[in-house]
Amino acid sequence: MANQVFSGRYTVDKGQDVVVFLIGMRINQWWAVHKWLPVFLAMPGMIRELSTNKQLGCLSMENFFSFRTTLLLQYWRSSDDLRHYAHGQDHLKAWKNFNQKIGNNRAVGIYHETYVLPSSHYETLYGNMPAFGLGKALGHVVVTPQADSFTKRLHGKQISH
């Protein structure tokens, strides 16, 4: 039930560090479909692989689309897992294809950002939401009096269930 809404306020049980990885593309020239479409189509296979093979270390992901830009927000178990995947066969093949076909062509842009977050450096709050973001990646728990404010959630260790 990916769309099940959980009524009330939830947060994450902050028992672990996490790596947040943003990756995506920007269509700079709409008319150059032959340049940006292959970049766009390279992602579904990798998304499918990461979704079905949790041992690779990708805990969860969310997709966002705007007029020109796609964004895939991923939560990883560790930077080592992310680096290992980046050097794996499927990703290296997509990267090689991109460099051969696109290179420095301005028709399409790509980006990624990586954030390594110790559990003491994040806090979460979800109100009347389906499992989402870090709460989907690590599991969410009901907000208790020990975690009923930003400060308590940020500086708290474990949330009692």
N, C-alpha and C positions, 0 to 999 in steps of 0.2 A: 504494500500500500504506500507507494511513493508520494501520493498526494494526500494522505491522511493528515488532517489538521489536528494538532495537539493543542487543546484549549488550555489557557493559562500561561504562566511564565516558566521558561526553561533556560538552563545554562549548560555548560559543559563541565563534566567531572575532569578537573585539570590534573590528571595524573601523568601526562606525558608531554614531551616537547613535540613540535610539529614543524614541517617544512611547507610553506605556502608557495605555490608556483603558479604564475600567471603566464599564459602563452596565447598568442593569437596572431591575426593578420589584419591588415588594412588595405582595402581596395583603393588605390590612388587614381586609377584610370578605368572607369567602368567599361569602356568600349574595348579594352584589352582582355576580353574574357579568356582567350587562349593562354594568357599569362597567369591570371589569378585563379581560375577555376581548378587547375591541377594542384595548386597550393591548398585550396579549400578542401579538395577531395582527398588529400593525403591524410587528413586528420581522423576521419571516421574509423579507419582500420586500427589506428593506435588507440583511440578511445575505447573501441571494442575490446582490444587486447588488455588494456589496463582495467577495464570494468570486470572482465571475466577471470583474470589472473591476479587475484589480490596478493599473492606471494611476491609480486614484483614491487610492492610497497606503496602503490597509490591507494590511499584510503578512501577518497571520495572526490567528486568533481561536479562543477556546475558550469553550464554553458550560457553565454550571453551574446546577443546579436544586436547591432545597431545598424544604421544606414550603410556605413562603410567598414565597420570594424567588428571583428569577432573577438571574444575573450573566453578562454577556458580557464577557470579557476580550479586548481587542483590542490589537494592536501596530501602530503607524502609523509611516510613514517620516518624517513631520514634523508639527509642530503646524499648519503652514500647510495641509497636505493635510487634516487633521482639520477644521479651521475651514472650509475650502472645502466639504467634504462636508456639514457641519452647515448651511451656508447654501444647499445645493442643493435642487432641487425636491422630491425624494422625502422628504427629512428635514423640510423646512419644512411639507410637507403633513401629515405625521404629527404634527408639533408643534402645528400649527393645530388639527387634529382633537382632539388631547388637550386642549388648552385650552378648546375649545368644549364638549366632551362631559364632561370631568372637572373641569378647573379646580382648585378647592380642595376638591373632594369627597374625603372621607377614605377612600373605599372602596379606593383603590389609590394607591400611592406610586411615584415614579420617582426615579432618582438617576444621577449620573455623576461620575466623578473622572478627572482628567487629570494625568499625571506626565510631564514632559519629562526624559529621562535621558541625560546625556552618557555616552559609552562608558566613561569612567573611573569611573562611579558604579553599575555593576551587575556582578554575577558570576553564573554559572550552573553547575549540576551536574546531570546526568541519569545515573542508573544503571539499566541494563536497562529502558529506556523506549522507547516509540514517539517519533517526533518530536513535541515538545510545547512549548507556550509560546514563549518567546523563541528556543529552539532550532529550533522549526518556522518561526518568522518569519524568522530570520536565517541559519539553517543551523547544524547542530551539527558539531563536530569531535571526534575522539578526544582525551581528556586525555593530554597529554604530561608529561614531568618538569618542563617549564617552567610547567605549570598544574596541578600536583597538590595544591594547597592553596587554601583560600579566599583567603588573602593574595596568592598569586601570580596567581590568576584575577582578583581585583579590581584589582590594580595593574599587571597585565601589559598590554602593548599588543596585539600580534598573537600568535596562537597558531600555531606552525609546523605545517604539515600533514604 
